[in-house]
Amino acid sequence: MSHPFDLPAVAGHSASAKFKDLWQAQLERWYAHPSLYRWSLGNPLTRWLTRRRTRKLFDLMSGFVHSQVLLACVRLDLFRSLHHAPANLAELARRTELAPSVLQRLLLSAVALGLLEQRSQGRFGLGPLGVPLAQHEGIAQMIEHNHLLYQDMQDPLQFLGNAWRGSMADYWPYAHAKTASTSDAHGADKFTRYSELMAASQGFVVQEILSSYFFSEHRCVLDVGAGRGRFVSELAAHAPHLNFMMFDLPPVLALAQKNMRAKGLSERVSLHPGSFLDDPLPQGADLISLVRVAHDHPDAVVRQILQKAYDALPVGGTILLAEPMAQSEPEGSSDDASVDAYFHFYLLAMGDGRLRTPQELMDMMQAAGFTHVERVPNAMPIHAQILLGRKSKCLPFEIEKSVN
Ligand SMILES: C[S@@+](CC[C@H](N)C(=O)[O-])C[C@H]1O[C@@H](n2cnc3c(N)ncnc32)[C@H](O)[C@@H]1O
């Protein structure tokens, strides 16, 4: 092991944790009992539980096949081509240039996974999980992009020893090195590639923010790690009274500049190229947003960014942090807890960042000086959870004492 990743502390033991331990140990003994499996399948009251557990385990074992079925459908453009236009096997074999006998296996697998559905006259149409794939280009791009991660993880133990040396680490030029190379053409290509992917995949996150938080009290938003500016341009349409500042690395803001000009937003948006590792954040905004930025970076850098955000805000200013956060918290897991596994590994393959719980991020915000730190409830926490903090209008206690 030669790469220094953060090692966050895990929750300590409380009195209730002791009882939980005893209960979990008892459950483990029951699960391990040789006759429990047959007994519970024979009992109509417990059968569903054992079936569900077995199904979950089977899904874990076969997850790789599921992702590959998904990737094959994306690469064959099946979701877009079947949207409102179901087609039969012969027609699809002609379009995809695959033998009907093998294509049928793919189509039936996609049906089994809810991606496609069988329609009348032997035709295949979109299933409930296929519809969003036909409508949102960003999902297809993320599926294609995940291929890099799965390549890196092909041998999981080798990956754990070398996670920072794979294709994903290479994809993200800023996530390891303190200074990313922006001068050579290859380096510039990388900034364009990831910025396009981020713009394509940001839609769902932006919707979560816009439908959960009122921007009416603000006048100017500084978006830090703004990328090509999808959040800024959608917020500009949503809240016409706002002006914007965008902060990101110089090659990324060069892309953003073209985008802002094309959207007719140049008057309302000022661009501030720089690095939050080396430069202060510009002043002038009363709301600073950090969308999918903190999880890319180690704890020390996140603290630095939050401190710089605090320093750049006026008294009474607000910080809004939105990104995927851990769903499995010490007090109990949410239904979405399994998505944590994906983000733990994605962020490990990407660089020095990590998936944090909302509480960890809230503690970091408070340590930077923010008060009234709170979670903003949102409808789809898989895409992002949202945190808010204020730069308090109250005088710090020490100053208050010296004033009196
Ligand atoms: C994961 S992307 C998120 C972009 C956008 N906020 C979104 O949600 O799509 C992280 C952004 O942080 C920017 N970034 C990374 N390191 C940075 C640094 N040191 N200073 C300024 N921006 C940085 C990247 O260029 C990228 O645009």
The ligand as an SDF file (V2000), in Angstrom:
LIG
                    3D

 27 29  0  0  0  0  0  0  0  0999 V2000
  -17.2010   16.3580  -10.9910 C   0  0  0  0  0  0  0  0  0  0  0  0
  -17.0270   17.8840  -11.7890 S   0  0  0  0  0  0  0  0  0  0  0  0
  -18.5740   18.6740  -11.4280 C   0  0  0  0  0  0  0  0  0  0  0  0
  -18.8900   19.7680  -12.3970 C   0  0  0  0  0  0  0  0  0  0  0  0
  -20.3050   20.3640  -12.1630 C   0  0  0  0  0  0  0  0  0  0  0  0
  -20.3860   21.0790  -10.9250 N   0  0  0  0  0  0  0  0  0  0  0  0
  -21.3140   19.2480  -12.2490 C   0  0  0  0  0  0  0  0  0  0  0  0
  -21.9140   18.8690  -11.2260 O   0  0  0  0  0  0  0  0  0  0  0  0
  -21.4920   18.7280  -13.3630 O   0  0  0  0  0  0  0  0  0  0  0  0
  -15.9110   18.7750  -10.7230 C   0  0  0  0  0  0  0  0  0  0  0  0
  -15.5130   20.1400  -11.2660 C   0  0  0  0  0  0  0  0  0  0  0  0
  -14.5440   20.7010  -10.3590 O   0  0  0  0  0  0  0  0  0  0  0  0
  -13.5230   21.3110  -11.1370 C   0  0  0  0  0  0  0  0  0  0  0  0
  -12.2520   21.3390  -10.3790 N   0  0  0  0  0  0  0  0  0  0  0  0
  -11.4650   20.2820  -10.0520 C   0  0  0  0  0  0  0  0  0  0  0  0
  -10.3630   20.6990   -9.4070 N   0  0  0  0  0  0  0  0  0  0  0  0
  -10.4580   22.0350   -9.3300 C   0  0  0  0  0  0  0  0  0  0  0  0
   -9.6220   23.0370   -8.7760 C   0  0  0  0  0  0  0  0  0  0  0  0
   -8.4780   22.7210   -8.1820 N   0  0  0  0  0  0  0  0  0  0  0  0
  -10.0330   24.3220   -8.8580 N   0  0  0  0  0  0  0  0  0  0  0  0
  -11.1940   24.6660   -9.4900 C   0  0  0  0  0  0  0  0  0  0  0  0
  -12.0430   23.7410  -10.0200 N   0  0  0  0  0  0  0  0  0  0  0  0
  -11.6650   22.4420   -9.9480 C   0  0  0  0  0  0  0  0  0  0  0  0
  -13.4200   20.4180  -12.3560 C   0  0  0  0  0  0  0  0  0  0  0  0
  -12.7680   21.0610  -13.4270 O   0  0  0  0  0  0  0  0  0  0  0  0
  -14.8730   20.0800  -12.6300 C   0  0  0  0  0  0  0  0  0  0  0  0
  -15.4680   21.0160  -13.4910 O   0  0  0  0  0  0  0  0  0  0  0  0
  1  2  1  0
  2  3  1  0
  2 10  1  0
  3  4  1  0
  4  5  1  0
  5  6  1  0
  5  7  1  0
  7  8  2  0
  7  9  1  0
 10 11  1  0
 11 12  1  0
 11 26  1  0
 12 13  1  0
 13 14  1  0
 13 24  1  0
 14 15  1  0
 14 23  1  0
 15 16  2  0
 16 17  1  0
 17 18  1  0
 17 23  2  0
 18 19  1  0
 18 20  2  0
 20 21  1  0
 21 22  2  0
 22 23  1  0
 24 25  1  0
 24 26  1  0
 26 27  1  0
M  CHG  2   2   1   9  -1
M  END
$$$$
